[in-house]
């Protein structure tokens, strides 16, 4: 299937402005018709979803651009993409552990304060 920029914007949940920016930055390649109008495809949808996952994991724009560039080149850059993703995965694992520790801290503080509040209302 093919989509206009307006249709595609609704499907992927990104503004038309953001889609144009992604194209300008080389993050996505979009076909155009004979009138130079953007034509988005299901393949573009899968690519956008991949880029959004990378962005959501905190990957830098520089690295997302590098990943996109290698993806547009093709399979000969697969080793480079694996290395980039593997290194980024290590960072995500570290981030998750830091978040887990911070969540544990928050849970302890909430429990402490709720216990103190409960004691205040029970007459202690």
N, C-alpha and C positions, 0 to 999 in steps of 0.2 A: 504494500500500500504506500501511497504517497500523500503528503500533507502540506498544506500551506503553512506559513509561519504562525498564523493565528491558531490553527488547529493543533499544530505541533506544540505550541506554547502551552495550551491547555492540557495536552496529553502528558507532557513531562513536568509540568508545574513550574516552568521558568518563564519569565517575561520575554517578550519579543526582543526587548533591548538586550537582555542577558544572552539570548541566542545569537544576536548579531555580534555581541562582544566576543563570545566564544569562537565564532567563525573568524573574526578579525584577529584574534590571538592565536589562531591555528589549532585550537582545541578540537574543532569539529570541521569536517569538510562537507559542504552542502552542494548538491547538484543544483543546476539552474535550468530553467526552460529556455525556449528560443526568445523569450522576452526578458531574459535575465532575472526572472522571479525565482526565489529560493523554493526548492522542492525537497522536503524532508521525507525520510524513509524509515521503515522499521529498524533498519541497520543503524541509522542515526539515533534512534531511541535507545537501542542497546548500548551504543557508545556513550551517550549522555548519562545513562544510568551508571556505567562504569566510572566515568569521570566524577560523578556526584559521590559515589562511594569513596573514591580516593580523597576528594575534598572533605567529606565527612570524617575521615580518619585523621585529618589534620595535615595531609600532605601539602607541601608548599606549592604555590602556583608555578614556581620554576620547575619543580619535579613533575607536576601534572602536565605542564607544557612539554617537557622532555618525553614523558611517557606517550603523550598524544603524537608527538612528532615521530617517535619510533613506531607507534602503531600504524600511522599513515604510510610509513616506508614499507612495512610488511614483515613477513616471517624472518627475514635475515637479521632482524633486531631482537629476536626473541630472548636471546641470552642477556642482553642489556636490560630488557624489561623485567626478566626474572630477578636479576641482581637488584634493580631499583625497588621492586616490590618486596623482595626479601629483606633488604635493609630497612625499608619503611615498616614492614611488619614487626621487626625488632623494636622499633620506636613505639608502635601501637601497643605492643605487649607491655612495655615499660609504662606507658601512659595508663593502661588499664590497671596495672598493679598500683600505681600511685593513686588512681581514682578509688580503687578498692580500699586502700588504707585510709583515704580521706573519708570515704563513706562509713567505714568502721568508726572513725573518730566522731563523725556526726551522730551516728546511732548511739554511741556512748554518752555524748553530751545531751542528746535529747532524752535518753533514759534517765540520766542524772537529774536534769531539770524537771522532768515529769514526776520523778519520785519526790523531789523537794516540794513541788507544787502539791502533790497528793498529801504529803505530810503537813503542809500548811493548812489544808482544808480539813484534816482529820483531827486537828487540835494538838498536834505535837509540836 
